[in-house]
Amino acid sequence: MAVSIRLSRQGAKKNPLYSVVVVDSASGRDGAYLEKLGRYLPKEVELKDKIKIDLEALRSWIARGAQMSPTVRQLVKGLSKVS
């Protein structure tokens, strides 16, 4: 089973909210997920308020072979600049 870490869209029209989730690669964009790792709020002004991710759980999934999507990789990179 190929596992990926990617975004799942939620929220209303023109007011997006994304969850950072671990899913089987065959699942649809908003399909069932294995674990929710955090959230991304693109409309927030402050970067520290935009991204909330459980980095310990993220590292655990990566150690087990999960692949991050390019978008999630960018978000994690931006998160490390804030810390």
N, C-alpha and C positions, 0 to 999 in steps of 0.2 A: 504494500500500500504506500503510495507516494503521498507525503504530507507536505502542505505548504502553509506559510503564515502570510495572510493577506487581509485586505479590508473588506468589510461587509457593510453595505450602505443601509442606513436607517434615516429617520427624520422625515420632515415634510418637504414639499416642493419648494425649491430655492432656499432651503434651510437644512443642509445636509448634516448628518452625524454619522461617523464611521466607527465601527468596532474593529479592533485588531483581533483576528481569530485564527485558530489553528484548524485547518480543514483537510479532508481527503481531497486530493487534486481533482478528482472527477466531479465534485460537488459544484453546483451553480454558485453564482456570485453571492446570493443571499440564502444559500442552502444550510443544512444542518452543519454544526461545527463541533469539534472535539473539546475545545476550551477557548474561553474568551480571555485574552491577555491584556486588553486595555481599550482606549478610545482615542479618537482624533476628531477635534472640533475645528474645522477649517475657518469658521467665521470669527473665532476668538482673536483678540488683538495681541495679547501676550503669548509668546512661544511656550512658556512654561504652563500656560492654561490650555493650550491647543492639544498637547500630546500627554497622555497618561498611559504608560506601559509598564507592566510588571517585568522588569529586566531579568530577574532571577528565573522566572518561568520561561521567558524567551530563550535564555541561554540553555535551559534544560531541554527544550524542544529542538534547538539547533544541534545539541550534542547527540540527540536521538536521530538526527538525519533530516529534520524538517528544513525546507528551503524557503527563504524570505522572498516575497515579491519585490520587484525594483522599487515600488512606492514605499513599502514598509521599510526597506533598507534605507531609503532617503530619510524617512521619519526618525528612525533610530539614530542615524548619523547626526541629524539636527538636535535630537534629544541629548546626545553626548556633549554637544557644544554648550548647552545650557547648564549642565551639571558641573 
